[in-house]
């Protein structure tokens, strides 16, 4: 939900982001007008627009609320199965890799910086994670589906 109480959803069938109005009518559809666009798997609504992850092409898009593509960032690292995106206040891009059980961090140009966490069931390990999100306190929340828990990480 944005500042004007517009509701955004991800249509997993098409990979499009849809903005819904007051009566849940479609106000806008966000997609990329490129032949090789394969659809988004996750997005986050930020003050500087929508940040969306295209997993098959391993690209991140920053899209204005009007639908203009502001940035297209190719992630320069071997990701197995990227499933979720988050962007911090410094512009670093966090990508959750479900099959590796780790979070890869990239700079604003898509250059790999580092990764953390790993595959498993012990503390600091992930087993089929599926979502990441920064909360209002700046902590990174990781939904660890395979282990049936939410991990809360502070900087």
N, C-alpha and C positions, 0 to 999 in steps of 0.2 A: 504494500500500500504506500502511495507517495503522499506528499504534503497536501495535495488536493483530494485525498481520499479515493484516488483511482486505484483499482485493483489490477495487478499484473499476474499473469499465469503463463506457464510453459505448456504448449500443446505438444506432447511427446510424439504424437503421430506425424506432425509436419516438422517439428523442431523450431516452430515459430514462437515468439513471445507475443502475447496478446494483452492489450490494455482494455479493461472493461470500465464502462461508465456507471453512473448512478443506479440504473435499472439493470445492470449486468449486460448491457448491450456492448458490442464490440466497437471501440473507439479508434483503435489503431492496431495494426499488425506489424511487428518488427521482424524483419528477415534481411538476408543479404542477397542482393541482386547480382549473383555471380553464378555461372554455369556449374562450377564445382562445389557450390554450397551444399552441405550435407545435413544441416540442421543443428540447433543448439541442444545441449543436454542439461545446462544449468545457467543461471544468470543471477546477478545481484544488482539491486537498484541502489545507486549511490548519488551523492550530490552533483557529481560531474557527469551523470548519465547512467546508462545501463551497461554493465560489463557482462558479456556472454561468452560461453565456452562452446566451441565447435570441436567435439572430441576426435572425429575421424581425421580431420585435417590438422589437428593440434594447433588451432588458432583461437585467439581471443579477440573479440571485437568490443570497442567502446562505441556506444550508440547514443546520440543525443535523444532527448525526450521527443523531438520532432521526427526522429527516424533517420537522421543523417549519420553515416558511418564516420566517426571521428578518428578512430585508429583501427588498424588491423595488425595484430601482433602474432607473428609465427613463433611458437615456443621451440627454442633450440635445445632440445634434450630428448633422450629416449624415454617417452612415457608409454607405458603398456596400455592402460585403460583409464584415461582421465575422466572423472565423473562429476567433479564439483570445483567451483572457482570461488575465490574471495580476493579482495584487493584491500590493502591496508592504507592508512593515511599518508604514508610515504610513497605510495605508488607501486609497491612490490606486489606481484601477482602470486597467489598461492593456488596450487592445483593439487587436488586429491587424486592419487592414483589408486584405484580400487584393487587392482590385482597385485601391485607391489606392496600395498599397505603402508604407503608413505605419502608425505606431503612435499612436493617440489616447489621451491620458491624461485621466481624469475624477476629480473628487473623490468623496467617499463619498456624496454626494447625486445624483451623475450629471451634475454640471455640467462642461462641457468646460473643461479647463485649457490644454492645448497638444498639439501633435503633433510627431513627429519622424520622420526618414527620408523617403524619397520613391521614386517609381517609377523604375526604370532598372537598369542593370547595373554602374555604377561604384561606387567606395567610398561607403558611406553611402546606397546605393540598393538597393531590393528589387524583385524580379521574381517575382511569384506566391509570396509568402511564405505559410506555412501554419501556423506554430506559434510561440508564445513561452513562455518559462519562466525563472523566476529560479533560479539554481543556489545551492548552499550558501554561496557567497562573496558573494551579492547581485548578481551580474552578470546582465544580461538576455540570454538566448540567443534568437536569432531563426533559425528554419529558413527559409532562402531557397531554396525549391524550384526556381524558375526559373533561378537563377544557380548552383545546385548547391553551396551553401555554408551554413555556420552562422556567423552574425555574433555576436560576443561584445561586449556593451556594458557598460562600467563607469560608475558614477555619478560 
